[in-house]
Every structure is written in C-alpha cells, then in structure tokens.
Amino acid sequence: MSDASIEALGKLVLDYAEERLKLDPVPLDYTLTSDQLFDRVGNTITEDGLGGDRAMDIFAEVLAPACLSIDHPRYLSFVPCAPSEAAAMFDLVVGASSIYAGSWLEGSGAVFAENQALRWIADLVGLPREAGGVFVPGGTIGNLSALVAARHRARRTAADGARPFRIAATTGAHSSIKSACDVMDAEFVGVEADERGRLTGPALEAVLREHGPESFIAVVATAGTTNFGIIDDLTGVAEVCERYGLWFHVDGAYGGAALAAPSVRHLFAGVERADSFIVDPHKWLFAPFDCCALLYRSPADARAAHTQKASYLDVLTEAPEWNPTDYSVGLTRRARGLPLWFSLATNGSKAYTAAVERTLEVARFAIEEIRSRPYLELAHDPQLSVVVFRRLGWSAEDYRRWSDHLLEMETAFVVPTSHDGETLARFAIVNPQTTEDDIRTILDTMA
Ligand SMILES: *Cc1c(COP(=O)(O)O)cnc(C)c1O
C-alpha cells in the first residue's frame, strides 16, 4: 500500500476505534441469523476486493451491531469483559507491530513487559521470585497447560514407572477441567463440596485415600467458581496436597482478579501455596480478549513438559532465555499480555484495586436490593461479584421469557443459570461502569 492509502485506511480504522471507545453507553446490540446477514451484505469475498471504505462500512453498519457489546454495563451474563480504554487501544498497536512473542530471541521487549505484568499477578498471589509463566488464550488452555505440566512431574516422580491418571476437583469446577481430562485421557474425580459449596481438605483426603493418592496427577481448587463465585478452602486443600506430594492447581480464571481487592483478599488464604495458578485478565482485569495469565511456582517442570523439540527450533530451545512458548500448549503466540501491561503501566495498580473494589461495591448493593425485595431471594451467600437469586413463583419458562425480552429491548443481557435442576437468575458484575441504577433497573423488571 502507498503511504497515502495507509493514511486513508488508517484514518477510517482509527476513527472507528476511537468512536467505539468514546460511546457512552455502548449499544447492547443484537444477534442476527446467517440468512439475515447474507441478505444485508452478500458475499464479501470477491476477486477484486471491495476496498477498505466499503469493507469498513459493512463492518460498521451491519456486522458490528450484530455482535453483542460484552462491555455494556447491563451485560451481566456468563462472565463479561470490560477492557480499559488503554488496554483496548493498545491491542491495535500489538496488531500493527508484527511481534512474535513465543521466544525471547524474537520478542525480548514484549516478553520482558509481559513478564512484568505476570510478576504483578504473581505478587498478588504470593508466589516466590522464581515463579513465572505465560499469557495464553484463555482459562481453558491455561488449565490444560498447567495439568499437562502436573502430569509430567507426577509421571517422572512416580514409583516404578506408574502412570498417575486422575485429577480431583469439586463438581463446581469449571467445565474446562473436565474438558482437559478428556483431552489428556485422564479421569475426573469429583469431590463432594461442603455445605457452602467448597472443596475442603477432609473431603479431598477421603477421595484420595479411596482411589490411592499415587494415582493422581493433580488437585484443582477453584478460586471463584463461574456459577456462584465460590472460593474453595485453599489452605485445607494445599495441606492435603503437600501431605501427599500432589500438584496443587488453582483455577482463578474469574475470581483471581479479586486478589487485587483488599476487602476480599483474606478469602484466598492458601493460594500462595499453589504449584500453578491461572487468572483471565479478559474477565475481571480489564483486558480485551483473549488473555489468560498462567503461572507456575517452579517453571522448570512446565518447561520440561511443554518445550517442543525440532531441529528447526534448536536455536530457540537451546537458548537459556525465557521463551514463553515453552510453558503452555501451543507454539506461535501473539503478545496478548501487552494490552494488560500497557494499561497497568499507564494507570497504575491502584486503579486496578479501585476498579475491582467498585464492582464488589455494586455486587453488595445488588445483594442488599435482592434481600429487600419480597419477590426475590438469594440462592447463596455471595463471596465475590457473582450474585445468584430466584424470582419466587417463576418457572424456567418465565426466566427465559424475561431474559429474551430484556435482550430484545436492548435493555440488558442477563441469561438465567441453573443449579440442582432449578432455574435461577444470575449477575456477574465485572464492569466498573455497571452502576447501582443498572441493577435497580433490571430488578424492577422482575417485579
Ligand atoms: C471462564 C472460566 C474458565 C475458562 O476460561 P476461558 O477463558 O473461557 O477459556 C475456567 N475456569 C473458570 C473458573 C472460569 O470462570
């Protein structure tokens, strides 16, 4: 492209990005069918190309509005993502910079910065100086990579070449743990949770004894379950893992962000004993998709498990430097930790503490509102920013209709969840732009 063309297209793209980031509030938008989209744009891949103006137009007018704005303040389904402006803007820079962030040789500057962001997280967790890791696409790959490293160590240290194949976790663990077990051909062993929904030391120990502790690869504790925000008894679980020499993995994909919030930090006691830990900055740490921080207490174990060996990679794998790609499943990687790094460097860590605390404040407001309204009832005692509650007298169909209507009106996106066969309403509050008024507005629609 000529300089003039780059300038013209650059203006289109950057103006669009700037406008999108300035929208307040962003539109919630909607979902279309494939037929509806085809009717509106036809076939966009042509021999001669549409040109940047037309392609950008199609995106702005048709495609983008057919994507829900995950950062809408009343998007409270699943776990939303509300990137800081600095993080979102820096994603453009990462895309423009052609950085290969798999190896130190090729991406030293980016890897250095990513490692400082990882260190900030490792300090929140309380991991030792030698801890380290890598930013991977999401919690699913983070959990899988950690468990593959755990398996490598378990099989290396097992007596007479035994091959440990079990992984223990509560049934409240995220679906990605079972998925990792499937990928690894490992057996998921569900441990019964206590009355507060937590994995505890005694229940874990009973299950380990029943199956034989030597048959286990690892134990997974969740620090903030997806459905309820429950934090397992990390100290109790850590003690049992130490007693039996088992790898202790902590899945903080959603909840780990709350380590930055002094008001709830005590709930995570014991997390500092983890052998591996994940948190998704694309959930509650204001980074754009896709970004999961994966950390190891002793990275050498992970390196031994994950380094790909091939003659064409020798120049990288034989080097002593930190190659991020050696710590997870996957080889080629973009510098996906840089948007988080830029935002942290720009705003400072205190802004992160304040933003997480703000979401917790709004969650506490939601809890009080639910308690004060006679037609609503909390389904659990929320610890973090996930609030699950019931509308007395509603059937599953009532919840579904209410939720569909909210989206149709572009008022809010709040899908129901279920627990023990009961349909329930659920808020996941991770967006500092979500206000008390937003909560009140949604709860009013349930009266
Ligand atoms: C979201 C989540 C995951 C999976 O993370 P992805 O980034 O969606 O792959 C894993 N564990 C927990 C607890 C989660 O909330």
The ligand as a Gaussian input file, in Angstrom:
#p B3LYP/6-31G(d) Opt

LIG

0 1
 C      -14.154000     -18.791000      32.415000
 C      -13.521000     -19.831000      33.240000
 C      -12.639000     -20.768000      32.694000
 C      -12.390000     -20.864000      31.217000
 O      -11.770000     -19.733000      30.740000
 P      -11.830000     -19.356000      29.174000
 O      -11.010000     -18.112000      29.151000
 O      -13.274000     -19.126000      28.864000
 O      -11.250000     -20.479000      28.406000
 C      -12.024000     -21.653000      33.553000
 N      -12.274000     -21.639000      34.866000
 C      -13.129000     -20.766000      35.437000
 C      -13.340000     -20.797000      36.907000
 C      -13.787000     -19.833000      34.639000
 O      -14.651000     -18.967000      35.203000

